[in-house]
Amino acid sequence: MSESEQRSVARAVRDVLLAADPVTKVMTARAAARDWRLGRLVHAFDVAMPDRPGRPERPELRPPAEMPRRGKAGSARGRIALLHALAHIEFVAIDLACDLIGRFGEGLPAAFVDDWMRVASEEAMHFAILDRRLRALGSGYGALPAHDGLWQAAEATAGDLLARLAVVPMVLEARALDVTPVTVERFEQAGDPASARLLLRIMHDEIRHVAFGVRWFEQLCAVQGFSPHSHWKYLVGNHFRGAVKPPFNDSARAAAGLTKEYYLSLAAS
């Protein structure tokens, strides 16, 4: 197939975004990452990304304040609710990675696509294994309501790549590094080591995802003449509705390159 006949990377990630069925989205994301890795996609941006990605009929999406309580920590109901919430985060994270490529990739090197295609593929894998675990526990993705906070963060940063990197990998995904060790301990204490192992596996990958965000943020700040630490604080203050608060998993954050110079003073303020 000639280059002129090849599909663009923008069309590949747009297909992922438009897929509503979870299985289809997972398969489309992994196929896009594979096609990019094998040189089957042209580094071209010839289509716009949708304002909102495709979503299945279930789960019902509610505002965060209207989400039901998850149940007692360690109970079967509570563990299923937590796994469902994590599965939804991973499902939306597939779209976040693809939107990052399709919305902001033009003019950036192919290495940018390399990194975020890998993220999209890994988020798809994370969703699949969490959904499989939910099914083993007698539930499944869509059985409970979920909130749309992650995609709202994407909408809030749709016009600024540095803001997207500052908020999504460097705040939201970094927060997952903070809370996962406690969650793992909770599952182990509840006699569910299988779920605990899945979460540790996912956290290992998420350290790399945060690292990609930090690296590209710092490279682009250097190009544009910004101080990374001060500009990150400015962007978070203007584009993130929540708070950056402890406790922090300082070792996991440091492994991702997200040093204390970024977040400690913002948390203190």
VENRA-V127263 format. One record per run of one state. SS is the DSSP state (helix for helix, strand for strand, loop for the rest). FROM is the first residue (numbers start at 0). LEN is the number of residues. Records with the same first field share a line. If there is no record, write none. Layout:
BEGIN
SS: FROM-LEN  FROM-LEN
END
This chain:
BEGIN
loop: 0-2  5-1  18-3  37-3  42-18  62-1  66-9  104-5  136-9  147-1  156-4  189-3  224-3  239-10  255-4  268-1
helix: 2-3  8-10  21-16  63-3  75-29  109-27  148-8  160-29  192-32  227-12  249-6  259-9
strand: 6-2  40-2  60-2  145-2
END
